[in-house]
Amino acid sequence: MVAAYIDGFNLYYGMKSTYHRKYMWLDVVQLVRQLRPDDQVVVVRYFTAIVKNEPAAAANQTTYLDALNAHNGALVDAHVGRFKIKTIGRCKVCRQDFQCTCPKTYQSYEEKETDVALGVAMVEDAALGVGDTSLLISADSDLMPAIRSVQKITPGRGIYVALPPSNQPRFRSIPGAGVFHIRETALRAAQLPPTVSHPSGRTLSRPTKWR
């Protein structure tokens, strides 16, 4: 029985860098079934944050999260973090030219809470015996401490790391854990229906930009 933990932005940017938006309408429960076909899916915990100052993109994210929950019910546990405004002290020119004296600053956004929440959930589920296998979908090495904690708390628990398709830095190997790449065939076979019926009566459709 597998409990899965998905780093939503890591997976999103990995798919986007390789396949653009072709597979964004992703059924994460079906993806886990593709990756672990012999395991029963107990829960898929999906961690993300809603983008700031991009209303169309935020609406697409919200539609997607609603569709995931409507299609899969309690099997999907979505955790929505936040973006924090971050003031960058040097303008773009100054970052390239250290003699630049431009006084301008600009603002960016930094995703907060999702990595910590994912790591805590992995460790907590292992301690509570949620499933007997943990599957992490991410290439973020910041999650290594959570993996080590799971191994320490439950030495016999199966731990696997599925790497999103991209050129970003990846785990080469993790002692005591299986590491493998997510192939395009798995993404292709794990798409939500073009339209999903919500319990409220709404029809949730795949965003035009994601087709």
Phi, psi and omega per residue, in radians:
M1 nan 2.201 -3.006
V2 -1.946 2.351 2.959
A3 -1.895 2.217 -3.039
A4 -1.977 2.616 -3.084
Y5 -2.327 2.071 -3.020
I6 -2.017 2.139 3.012
D7 -1.422 1.656 -2.952
G8 -0.994 -0.789 -3.102
F9 -1.268 -0.616 3.093
N10 -1.100 -0.750 3.097
L11 -1.176 -0.759 -3.132
Y12 -1.003 -0.917 -3.089
Y13 -1.214 -0.542 3.057
G14 -1.121 -0.793 3.112
M15 -1.164 -0.725 -3.091
K16 -1.118 -0.700 -3.103
S17 -1.177 -0.429 -3.085
T18 -1.813 -0.731 -3.032
Y19 -2.128 0.210 -3.078
H20 1.035 -2.259 -3.097
R21 -1.853 0.318 -3.028
K22 -1.036 -0.637 -3.027
Y23 -2.041 0.386 -3.066
M24 -1.175 -0.468 -3.119
W25 -1.425 1.048 -2.896
L26 -1.604 2.254 3.018
D27 -1.507 1.781 -3.009
V28 -1.191 -0.501 3.095
V29 -1.192 -0.773 3.112
Q30 -1.155 -0.585 3.080
L31 -1.069 -0.804 3.122
V32 -1.076 -0.675 3.093
R33 -1.130 -0.599 3.077
Q34 -1.182 -0.669 -3.088
L35 -1.371 -0.523 -3.135
R36 -2.277 1.212 -2.997
P37 -1.123 -0.369 -3.113
D38 -1.652 0.029 -3.122
D39 -1.879 2.556 2.963
Q40 -1.432 2.321 3.117
V41 -1.417 2.111 3.115
V42 -1.554 -0.804 3.127
V43 -2.820 2.597 3.010
V44 -2.131 1.963 3.139
R45 -1.691 2.077 -3.016
Y46 -1.959 2.146 -3.037
F47 -1.991 2.197 -3.115
T48 -2.703 -3.032 3.032
A49 -2.596 2.597 -3.137
I50 -1.453 2.249 -3.078
V51 -1.088 2.683 -3.134
K52 -1.778 2.583 3.015
N53 0.994 0.416 3.027
E54 -2.356 1.417 -3.013
P55 -0.978 -0.707 -3.115
A56 -1.168 -0.774 3.131
A57 -1.147 -0.698 3.108
A58 -1.111 -0.689 3.111
A59 -1.125 -0.704 3.102
N60 -1.090 -0.739 3.121
Q61 -1.082 -0.784 -3.125
T62 -1.106 -0.750 3.087
T63 -1.046 -0.754 -3.132
Y64 -1.103 -0.808 3.139
L65 -1.102 -0.703 3.092
D66 -1.104 -0.693 3.135
A67 -1.171 -0.716 3.099
L68 -1.008 -0.845 -3.110
N69 -1.207 -0.685 3.141
A70 -1.146 -0.657 -3.080
H71 -1.375 -0.563 -3.011
N72 -1.988 -0.132 3.117
G73 1.056 -2.420 -3.022
A74 -1.226 -0.176 3.116
L75 -1.166 -0.443 3.111
V76 -1.787 2.218 3.093
D77 -2.092 1.719 -3.064
A78 -1.565 2.269 3.094
H79 -1.991 2.064 -3.096
V80 -1.861 1.995 3.097
G81 -1.498 -2.585 -3.095
R82 -2.569 2.865 3.008
F83 -1.878 2.380 3.125
K84 -1.893 2.388 3.093
I85 -1.167 2.325 -3.124
K86 -2.195 2.140 3.132
T87 -1.557 2.147 3.122
I88 -1.606 2.210 -2.995
G89 -1.329 -0.301 -3.081
R90 -2.212 2.485 3.103
C91 -1.229 2.953 -3.077
K92 -1.068 -0.678 3.139
V93 -1.123 -0.744 -3.113
C94 -1.160 -0.532 3.125
R95 -1.204 -0.348 3.128
Q96 -1.758 -0.414 -3.119
D97 -2.236 1.845 -3.028
F98 -1.237 -0.160 3.071
Q99 -1.565 -0.071 3.138
C100 -1.147 2.424 -3.138
T101 -2.064 0.362 -3.126
C102 -1.023 2.233 -3.104
P103 -1.449 -0.069 -3.017
K104 -1.241 2.515 2.969
T105 -2.145 2.887 3.080
Y106 -2.519 2.877 -3.063
Q107 -1.892 2.518 3.040
S108 -2.302 -3.107 3.141
Y109 -2.181 2.428 -3.113
E110 -2.111 2.194 3.130
E111 -1.198 2.322 -3.098
K112 -2.152 2.605 2.917
E113 1.411 -0.455 -2.966
T114 -1.168 -0.780 -3.136
D115 -1.082 -0.757 -3.141
V116 -1.125 -0.783 -3.131
A117 -1.090 -0.692 3.128
L118 -1.116 -0.828 -3.135
G119 -1.071 -0.740 3.115
V120 -1.083 -0.756 -3.132
A121 -1.092 -0.723 3.111
M122 -1.029 -0.833 -3.089
V123 -1.198 -0.751 -3.134
E124 -1.082 -0.786 -3.139
D125 -1.115 -0.682 3.105
A126 -1.081 -0.767 -3.129
A127 -1.139 -0.580 -3.111
L128 -1.542 -0.101 3.129
G129 1.313 0.598 3.074
V130 -1.361 1.830 -3.022
G131 1.247 -3.123 3.073
D132 -2.146 0.083 -3.130
T133 -2.444 2.422 3.056
S134 -1.929 2.295 3.066
L135 -2.099 2.053 3.088
L136 -1.787 2.229 3.066
I137 -1.903 1.721 -3.099
S138 -3.101 2.733 2.992
A139 -2.050 0.327 -3.080
D140 -1.521 1.966 -3.106
S141 -1.205 -0.193 3.066
D142 -1.121 -0.265 -3.130
L143 -1.554 0.018 3.118
M144 -1.017 -0.714 3.120
P145 -1.032 -0.640 3.113
A146 -1.150 -0.705 3.111
I147 -1.077 -0.788 3.141
R148 -1.102 -0.664 3.133
S149 -1.140 -0.726 3.089
V150 -1.063 -0.759 3.131
Q151 -1.096 -0.643 -3.124
K152 -1.254 -0.732 -3.087
I153 -1.269 -0.726 -3.097
T154 -2.273 1.424 -3.052
P155 -0.997 -0.500 -3.096
G156 -1.581 0.016 -3.081
R157 -1.340 2.381 3.059
G158 -1.299 2.335 3.128
I159 -2.265 2.239 3.137
Y160 -2.305 2.545 3.102
V161 -2.139 2.069 3.115
A162 -1.772 2.124 -3.036
L163 -1.596 2.191 3.078
P164 -1.050 2.674 -3.121
P165 -1.335 1.927 3.120
S166 -3.013 -3.130 3.102
N167 -1.769 0.205 -3.128
Q168 -1.231 2.790 3.102
P169 -0.978 2.469 -3.072
R170 -2.295 2.780 2.992
F171 -1.105 2.305 3.024
R172 -1.422 -0.809 3.079
S173 -2.841 2.718 3.102
I174 -2.308 2.036 3.133
P175 -0.940 2.215 3.099
G176 1.431 0.073 -3.139
A177 -2.311 2.648 3.077
G178 -1.607 2.321 -3.131
V179 -2.135 2.256 3.139
F180 -2.630 2.921 -3.092
H181 -1.715 2.518 3.045
I182 -1.426 2.114 -3.106
R183 -1.584 2.782 -3.135
E184 -1.064 -0.589 -3.137
T185 -1.050 -0.634 3.126
A186 -1.206 -0.723 3.114
L187 -1.130 -0.741 -3.117
R188 -1.104 -0.644 -3.088
A189 -1.469 -0.003 -3.043
A190 -2.148 0.809 3.119
Q191 -1.743 2.471 3.035
L192 -1.151 2.750 3.004
P193 -1.021 2.670 -3.131
P194 -0.946 -0.614 3.052
T195 -2.257 2.496 -3.139
V196 -2.208 2.323 3.120
S197 -1.496 2.214 3.121
H198 -1.587 2.564 3.117
P199 -0.954 -0.440 3.134
S200 -1.307 -0.170 -3.093
G201 1.802 -0.188 3.113
R202 -1.230 2.683 3.011
T203 -1.869 2.138 -3.112
L204 -1.786 2.068 -3.043
S205 -1.954 2.593 3.078
R206 -1.021 2.229 -3.129
P207 -1.016 2.477 -3.126
T208 -0.970 -0.682 -3.103
K209 -1.168 -0.306 -3.088
W210 -1.706 0.214 -3.099
R211 -1.737 nan nan
